[in-house]
């Protein structure tokens, strides 16, 4: 799907996760029927609370943008 749509990230790699999310969303509308999941990715496990990545998995932010402080928006070509 990524190759057909020439859908690549800034690194040049196919945007596979975005494609999976898109297909999942389309499946929920009933437009397509996907085969059952093959299960979790081998070797993947959620980060431990001590891992810096853990902080990026926090609950969604609900508040004013001014509460976050300065923001920088960076345009990324894909």
ABEGO torsion letter per residue (X at the ends): XAAAAGBBBAAGBBBAAAAAAAAAAAAAAGABBBBBBAEBBBGBBBBBAABAAAAAABBBBBEBAAAAEBBBBBBBBX
